[in-house]
Amino acid sequence: MKTLTLLLACFGFATSLMAQNFMMNPYGCEGATSLNGKWNAIIDPFSRGKAGRFYENRQAKEKSEFLEYSFEHGLRLEVPGDFNSQAPELLYYEGNVWYQRHFDVKKTEGMRQFLYFAGVSYEAEIWINGQEVGQHEGGFTPFQFDVTDLLADGTNDIVVLVNNERRVDGIPAMDFDWWNYGGILRDVFLVERATVHVLDYKVQLAKGKADTLTGHVQLAGAKQANPVKLSIPELGIEQELTTDATGKTIFTIAADPVLWTPENPKMYAVEISHGNDVVRDEIGFRTIETDGPKILLNGKPVFLKGINFHEEIPQRAGRAYSDADAAMIISEVKALGCNFIRTAHYPQNERIVRLAEKNGLMIWSEIPLWQGIEFSNPAILQKAEDMLREMVYRDKNRAGIIIWSIANETSPSDYRDKVLTELVQLTRELDDTRLVAAAFDNCRYNKETNTFFIKDKLSEVVDVVGVNKYLGWYNRFPTDPSKIKWDVAPDKPLIMSEFGGEAMFGVRGPADVAHNWSEDYQEAIYRQNYTMFANIPNLAGTSPWVLFDFRSPRRCHQKFQNGWNRKGLVSDKGQRKLAWWVVKEFYDAR
Ligand code: GCB
């Protein structure tokens, strides 16, 4: 199936039941029509819809005919957007929701039509005019289908069955610490493109070389060698390329770009065309490497001043999806003094990623392989690989992304080690210009030497080790923080990828009492952690958990949590807690 999908993907004509692995960039090409807006919806908790053929969206014609479903005159849901926050009865809902709408098409001779979903959580099944288009599993990455042959001129009907039930063999699986938002979370487009069109491209600096651009262009629908043009006018690049018969060309071009940095996130207008088919992008150029315990950006050591956040707008208590949402989140990140974000725990929408990059933020992007994964199930590797490919395909041109992370807090076992080692390899095959990381929560402490250490084969395979450690919250500091030593992957960069504790905004109390949820206690945790960090020789960055309080059904303290994880530096109402100032001070001093 994998080979078949890839083969079909290369030619861009997959009307198979699987989504194509490569995706176009619908934001950068002409011919994209948004299918965002209000869609009709039916909630189907008992999974009756397939037997009832909801996907046909039939209308009764005979006098004696009746139908026990109707998309009209009922629930209307906003796309993009999660369904949980759009109707009170959907708040905790996990199950099927059927979406439907009409849209008009006027097909152009010689052109093809693609349906592009930027993100549907968790599983999507799609029909057009009653015909099955395909399905996709995984809530945080895009997918597309060639639907040319299913569309008619005039009004067409699209039905999408979305299911967000947690599943044992899912990624993430049964238990995770964020709201299980379901729905068509991100943009939907119908895109008209030439039969032979630019499907995929990568334009980046070669690893460690600030004067050499390298990459590829992949045409879809090609049956022979074809001309392709790459232009970056500001760099004086107007390169004529020729693809092979599969539509691919690989290039290397000498160039002298102003490098992308947090201080000057320079981006260049890039155009890739085949005849009249043009894709435009804004791309920055930088190198990222490690040198022993250091991370080198453009050859110079950089300390990652980071923060974690979910793709959520706390004030609205729903998923972030718009430019305005991205602006709110990124302005709060900048206000904290950061140069780095960890888009926990999944690839976030392109609006956030692109805005972060424009604002000079380096990015850690992660697939949602979060604790509790059923590694012994052979299906997991395939699913994880698909998510990894989709993440890398979508964002491989983003200079902001410096780290691909393959997992968060997984426990060593033969199965897990095998799956994750293969994922590390695949990441490097897909993109050798970035660093590969994972976040670990299994550092142990040697009481004799007052030293933290790690014994985990995976830590030997990744380029950067992320450590999640909640000293002062889930675990006490084993001794005075200034006496604690760290000997964790000493030859590699270590990022404190999570630390912190909970506090309810406005609650004050003694700084040494954990159970009163005070801002003072949270502030003290931060100060103690920073004291300890001074003794981590290979510390290359920090990213506290977490920017905002976020919704999580796991959080059951009725007085202080009530379905919210309160580790935010900023409350769900946008108020800054005392710890915010400690982080700000730490970053401003570096
Ligand atoms: C973690 C997880 C994160 C949780 C956090 C917490 O280690 O990686 O997803 O939300 O701890 O608050 O417990």
Residues whose N, C-alpha, C, O or C-beta is under 5 A from the ligand:
A	BS01	GCB	D177 N468
